[in-house]
Amino acid sequence: MLAPGYGNAASAFAVETVPKNWVQYLGEHGYDVWLLDYRASPVLDASRTQFTVDDIATRDWPAAVDTVREKTGQSDVQVFGHCVGGLSLFMAMGAGMEGVRSATFSSLAGNPIPTPGNQLRAHARMATLFKLLGIKFLDVAYDPKRWDGKLIETVMKAVPFRHVYDNPIARRIYFIYGDVYDYENINRPTMEQAVPGFFGGGNLTFFEHISLMIRASEARDAHGQDTYWRNLENFKVPIHFITGEHNKMFVPRGLQRSYDGLRKAHGPKLYSHHVIKDYAHLDLWLGENAERDVWPTALAELEKRN
């Protein structure tokens, strides 16, 4: 079961602008693949409501895992979470979710540590400031007639961010989320056709919660309590951690910290960790050459648990 990052539809793993996508690759290797559109997915009306990561972790994940187990007749499943899909999966497991045979955390698990720019936004409590201004939702859709469309486009074109893809929606994605991918690993049709199709915006209640966790450098509930890490016994299952060496959305040392924390608690046998050379964040699963460079590593870990 595959869960994408926040504000993404699960179809991100099944884009048709590459010779082969991640879902097709898994299918070719005999996997029954289920895609999880949790409540932050732009294909759901729920994405425009206010919710926390706790809601995703304690309600969406358990319901999805139980559904797949019921439909397939299997007692457990292998689960995969990318970015906030991974963070919420970690929290779901910490909260006692059952039915997990193995887990893969892509880019993010129990320690959300971003680059200094996003750390600054979290410590400045930008999400709370936006809410005080009456803004409840940040949208990636670009409309040059809207005041925010003109404003964000003007600001983003003025600053020297040469690594941001030259497209208004790509600039809005960067403004809202930060460095989501190394676009040089992604082909042009994917950047211009697929990405705008599966990327959505986010509610400010979520951003308040993720900012709280960034300030703590670890998974916490929306009240700031250590609800998830304190239940280390719930992570005694095979777990694979994978990220890109150039990840600027959530830096590799955050995933390393989660890996080290579980190894310290339970020993090294259950856990594996890979940092993929020349990749960053979402390009791990969208990259034109990811089938060659990334996916065999993730597949090898899945195959150990079949």
C-alpha positions, 0 to 999 in steps of 0.5 A, a space after each residue: 500500500 502506497 501513500 504519497 506526500 501531503 497535498 498529493 494524490 496517490 496517482 503521483 506514483 502512477 503518472 503516465 508521462 514516464 516509460 514506466 511508473 512506480 506502480 507498474 514496476 511493482 506490478 511487474 514484480 508480482 505485487 498487488 498495489 493499493 494506493 492510499 488517498 488520505 484526507 490531504 489528497 486533492 482528489 478528495 473534498 476533505 482536503 479543503 477542510 481543517 485537520 491535523 496529522 493526528 487525524 491522518 495517523 489515527 483515522 485514515 491509516 488504520 481504516 485503509 490498512 484494515 480495508 486492504 486486509 479485509 479485501 485481500 484476505 491477508 492478515 497483514 500488508 507491506 506499507 509505504 509512506 512518502 514524506 508526510 505519508 511516511 510521517 503519518 505512517 510512523 505516527 499510526 504505528 506508534 499509536 498501535 496500528 495493527 496489520 503491518 508486515 513491513 514498512 518503508 519510509 521515504 524521506 520522512 519518518 519520526 523526525 521531521 528536519 527540514 532545511 533552514 528556510 522551512 525551519 525559519 517558517 516553522 519557528 516564525 509560526 507563519 501558519 498561525 500568522 496566516 490563520 490570524 489574517 483569515 487565510 485557512 487554505 493555501 492553493 497551488 492553483 495559479 490564477 494570474 487574475 487573483 491577487 495572490 497569484 500575482 503576488 506570489 508570482 512576482 515575489 518568486 520571479 524576483 528572488 534568485 531561486 535558479 533551482 526552481 522549475 520555470 513554471 508558475 505552478 512550480 513556483 507556487 509549490 515551492 512557495 508553499 512547500 519548499 524543495 519538493 524535487 530535483 526537477 533535473 531528474 524529472 522529464 518535461 512532460 511530468 513537470 508540466 502535465 503530471 505534477 500540476 495534476 496531482 499536486 494540491 494545496 494545504 490547510 493551515 491547521 495542518 501547517 500549524 501541526 507540522 510546524 510544531 513537529 519541526 520545532 521539536 524535531 520529532 513526531 508529536 501530537 497536535 498538543 505537543 505531547 510525545 504520543 508516538 515515540 514513547 511506544 517503541 515496542 510498536 516498531 518491532 517490525 521490518 522497516 526500510 528507510 530511503 531518501 535522496 542525498 540532496 533532499 532539501 525538503 526533509 534533510 537526510 539526517 532526519 531519517 537517519 535519526 529515526 533509523 538510529 533511534 529504532 536500532 538503539 531500541 531494538 538492535 540492527 536486525 530489523 532495519 535498513 537504510 539507504 541514501 540514493 546518490 544524485 536524488 532528492 525528494 519526490 524525484 525518487 519516485 517520479 524520476 525518468 531514470 528512477 527505475 534504474 537508480 532507485 526502485 531496485 533498492 526499494 524492491 529488494 527490501 520488500 522482497 525480503 518480507 514476502 
